[in-house]
Amino acid sequence: MSRSFDPEWAANWRALLGCWIGMGIGIHSLASYTPSLFFPSLQAAFGWDRTELSFGPAILVISLAIAAPFAGALLDRGRVRLLACLSAIAIAAGFLGLAQMNGNIIGFYATFALMAVAGAACSTLAFSRVVNGQFDRRRGSALGVAMTGTGAAATISPIIVANIIASEGWRAGYLFLAAVTVGAVPLLALLLPAHSARAGGSPVAISGAGIAKGRTGPIIWKLAVAFMLVPLAVSGLLAHFVPMLVDSGMTLREASIYAGGIGLTVAVARLVTGMLVDHFFAPRIACWLFALSSAGLLLFVLLGPTFAFLGALAVGLSIGAEIDLIGYLTARYFGMQHYGRIYGWLYSACLVGTASSPLIYGLGHDLLGSYTPTLLGATLVLAGTATLFARLPPYQRSNAEA
């Protein structure tokens, strides 16, 4: 082996592969990137409008926001592998439940809520903790690699699920998602470490801001607001992007290709963001990425569905960079000792924005007959978020070493 090969990669590749798979099937992934594919079929089958349908993914995200700090505290105590596997099984059971729906919308909402609570430990909470615990010098790059698992799933799953729905019906689509999720459990059990301790090299320091300082310090509040505003602006497009393009005259299969483009952009954005923050100050990188995302979304609004790839680029860039940054900045500003709880609070803030956004897009469409006003507002929110990141302070020395 070449002496120049980084020992962190050699020592921890199995854990990284396990995190990549977990990122692809976690509660934040398939359950978040595929709901809009089912909207037209569920509308036709049960007569639900888009606002009602949007409540399903919104309830999932709200429930996950409530559960995240508690799941983070459990993960801080260890047994990451066991908790992630049990949560993956719960997510698969949720997809099976959705496949059995009979038109009771309360059951639709309850299934999403239960999936989120039981599946919270199979999410970025667990997998970013593993990566941050295993890597130090290449932490950003490793997070980027792991989180491309979500982008890969988001690229491939809309195309596959759309074709299954078109040929076999929406129930078969949910059954497919259940099979994929439960099929990943043996791989998670084989690859993930039982605990998120470092597998090689010098131990990753766990010093950093204490839990009280992490909760009340001005840095965490700035981060919480920023991480809430990004998904508030763009995550609603995950649920409404396909219906938006179908309204413009595209077929479901054509629209699903553009939806897959969101996933591809997420994968690239996460990888590139991770590499950049290993070499440059992460908040400065965030500032430029969200400013670029704002510009792309504005061009999509002005140029229309013919340039749908710009909308996919804006959404994927924002979401791809954001999740990378939550994990990276939590570790750099606050250390690893209470990583799960602090990450859980920031992730909850992110999920509040994520939960609100689909409802805002749905209500905007139903009340105004167009997505344009909401899209214009989203460009302004992203621009404001870029400004927030530009005002973050340097890492403290002790935390930067964590």
C-alpha positions, 0 to 999 in steps of 0.5 A: 500500500502506498505510504501516501494513502490516508490511513483513516480511509483504510481503517474505516472503509467498512463503517463508511460503506455501512453509513453510505447504505444507511443514508440511502434507506434511512427515514430521511431518504426513501420516505422523503424523496418518493411521496410525490410519486404517489400523489397522482395515484392516491388522488385518483384512488381516494379523492384527496387533494394536494394539501391533504396529501402534503400533510403525510410527509409533513407529519413524518417530518414533524414526528421526526423533529420531536423524536430526534433529540431523544434518538440522539441521546440514545445514540450517545450512549452507544449501540448505534448498529443495533438501534439503526437496524431496529429502526430500519425494520420499523421503516420497512413495516411502515411502507408495508402499512402504506401499501395496505391503505383503504382510503382512511386518511387518518391511517395514512397520517398515523403510519407516517408518524409511527415510521418517523418515531420508530425509524429515527435512529436510522437517519443522519443522526446515527450515520453522521455520528459514526463518521464523525467518530471514525474520522478527523482529518478527512471528516468532511470528505468522509461525511460527503461520501457517506451522504452520497448514499442519500443522493444515490437513492434519490436519483434512482428510486424516483425512476424505479418507483414511477415505473412500478406505479405506472405498470403495477400500481401504487401498492406495488410501489410501497411494497418495493420500498419495504423490500429494499429497506428490510433487505439492507438490514443485514448489510448494516449489521455486518458493516456498522461498528457496534459503537461509534468509537474510532477504529484506527489512528489516534482517538478523535477528541470528544472535548468541546462546548458543554451541553449547556453552552451548546444549547444556549450559546449564540452559535447554536441559535444562528445555526438552528435558524439557518438550518431551519430556513434552508429546508423551508425554502426548498424541501417542499419542492421534493413533494411538489416538483413532480406534480408541478411538472405534470401540471405543465404537461409532462408525463409522470415518467418524464417528470420523474427523470427531473426528480431524479436529477435532484437526487443526483445533485444532492449526491454531487453537492454532498461529496463536493461540500465535504471535500471543500470543508476539509480545506476551507472554512465551512460557513464561508462555503455554505454562504456561497452554495446557498447564494448559488442555489438562490440564483438557480431557483430564481432562474427556474422561476423566470425561465419556466418548466423547460429549464426544470433542471435548474430547479432540480439543481437548486433543490439538490444543491441546498439539501445536499450541502445542508445535511453535510454541514449540520454534522460537520459544524456540530462536531467542529463547534461543539465536539463529540461528547454530546454530539447526538443531542446537539445534532438532534436539536439542530436536526429538529430545527431543520425538520421544522422547516422541512415539515412546513415547506410542503404545506406552504407549497401546497397551500400556495398552489391551492389558494393562488393556483400557481407555485410561482409566488412561493418559489419567489419567496424561496429565493429570498429565504435562501439569499438570507440564509447565505448572509447568516452563514457569512456571519458565523465566527471561527471555530474555537481551538479546542473544538476544531481539534475535536 
